[in-house]
Amino acid sequence: MSRTVVFNMTISLDGRITGPDGNDDMGWVVPHVFSDEVRDYLDEAISTATTAVMGSVNADGFAGFWPAVADDPDADPRDRAFARWLNGAEKIVLSSRETSAWPDATVVDRDAVDVIAELRQNAGGDILILNSVSVAMPLLDAGLVDRLDLVLLPEIVGAGRVLFETPLTASKWKLDSLARSESGALALRYSKAQQA
């Protein structure tokens, strides 16, 4: 049986994944993603995952923040658990660069579809694509994503990169779970519906 491929993404009501100033413009996300509900949702996602896949931009951002959280006594225990998982997980960074900010990551300069198809044939747990649209879009188009873990934030950002910039192959999904945070964020978990 092949491994489950999960795309984890945070998105605004107007479909934005960044603010108008690009990848570093994420202040609108912070008030929502550190809620109990969103932390629990991510904690559940990593409980069955053994591989993290990212593009180079996200890998740099994650590497600049999460490793130190693993041993931060003031951090929420779920944040420490995520950081420890990320530190210990198999990390695949899809990039044309030769190295990554993660010293133990495997950097691969190949098509995402080929890389994920190969990973699915190897032993291991779920493959978690962390906020990397450049990785997830070709996989969604090729039908290689099994689950969508989306955090919908109650924000209209107004400008910035949108999640679905180009049309994708049509597919149907079913809602498996939903959690609402005090801030109004919705943690949504969808699995691909079986075709009749």
N, C-alpha and C positions, 0 to 999 in steps of 0.2 A: 504494500500500500504506500502511495506517495505521501509526502509531507504536506501539511496544510500551509498555504501561503496567505499571510494576513497583511493587509495594508492599513496602517495606523496613521490617522491624519486629523489635524485640528483645522476647522473651517468656520468662517463667519457666515452670518445670514445672507450676505450678498456674494457668497462663494469665494471669498478671498482667503488666501493662505499666508499672505504677508501684508503689511501696511504699505502706504504709498512710497516709503523710502527703502523698500526692498527687504532682503532677507533678515536684516538686523532690526527691522521695524516690527517688533512683536510684543510691544508693551500692552496692547489690547488683549493678548492671550493670557498673561500672567494672573490677573484677578480670578480667572476661571479654572485654570488647569491644576491648581494646587488645592482644589476642593477635595473633601473626603470621597465623593462619588467618583470623580475622575481618577483620583489616586487608586481607588479600589478596582476600577475598570482596567487600568494599566497593570496593576498587580495581577489580576486574573489573566491578562494577555501573556505576561511573561512566564506564568506558571507552567505553560506547555511549550514554550519556545526555547530553542537552543541556538538560533542563528539570527543575527541582526544584519540587515542589508540597508545600506545608505549610499546616497550620492556623496561626492566629495565635500560639497558645501555643508550638508547636514552633519557629516562626519566631523568636520572641523568644529562646528558649533557644539555638538554633543561632547567632543573630546575636551573642549575648553571649559565645560561646566561640570559634567557628571562624575568623572573619576574622583574628585575631591569629596563629593557628597557621600561616597561609600563609607567613610570613616568620620563623618561629621557628627559629633554627639548631639548637636542642636537640630539636626535635620529630622524631618518626620521619618519614622521607621519604614514607611512604604517607599519614600524617596531613597533612603539608604539601600533598601532591598532592590530597587530598580537599578541604582548605580552599581551595586555589586553584581547583579545579573549582567549588566552591560559590560562591566570590566571582565567578567569571566566568559561571556558568550563568544561563540565564533562570530567574528565581524568581517563582513565582506563589503568593501568600498568599491563602487563602480566609478572609475575615474581614469582619465588619460594621464594623470600624474603618476610618477613612479612610487611615491610614498604617501602615507596618510598621517594625520595628527595622532591617530591611534597606532602606537608602535607595534602592537600585536595583530593588526588588521591585515587581511589579505587584500591587496589592491589588484583589481581586475579591469583591464581595458578591453572589454568585450560587450557584445549586445546583451541587454538585461534579460531578454527572452531566453537566450541560450544559457546564460548563467543560472537562471532560476530553474529551467528545465533540467539542467544537470544536478543542481542541488537537491531537487525533489527526488532524484533517484538514489541519493545517498542516505545512509541511516541518520536519524536525528529527530528532534522535535519540530515544532512549527518554525516557519521562516517568517520573521517579523520585519516588514519594511517600514522603517521609522520616518514618517513625514517627508519622504523623498519622492516628490512628484515625478521627477525625471526617470526614476526607476519604475514607479508604479504604473504610469500611463501606458507604456508599451505592453506591460503585463496584463493590464485590464483589457486592452484591445485584443490581445492574443488569447484571452480566456484563462489566464494562469493564476488569477487571484481567486482564492476560495472564500475569503471573509474580508469584510470592510469594518474596521473599528473607527468610527468617526465621532469626533467631539464637536458638536455644533454649538457655537458660542453666540449669545444674544447681543451681537454687535453688528452694525452696518459700518464697515470700514471705509467704504467710499472709493478707494483706489488701492492699487497693489495687484499682485499676481492672483489670477483666479485658478481654481483647481482644474476645471475642465476647459482648457484653452482651445482644444481641438476636439472634434467629434470622435466618439468611440464606437466600436461595434456594440450593437444593442444587446442587453442582457437583463435578466430578471433576478431580483434579490428578495429575501424574506427577512423580516425583522426578528432577531432572536432574543434581544434584550434591550432595555432602555432604562437609564437612570438619570434623574434630574438633580442638579446641584442647587444649593441655596442661591447661587448667582443667576440661575436660569439656564446654565449650560446643560445640554443633553448629551449623554454618552450613549451612542447608538451602535449596536452590533448587528451586522447583516451577514447572512451566509448566502452563497449563490443558490438560487432555486434550481431544482432539478428540471431539466427539459423533458417535456412529455414526449 
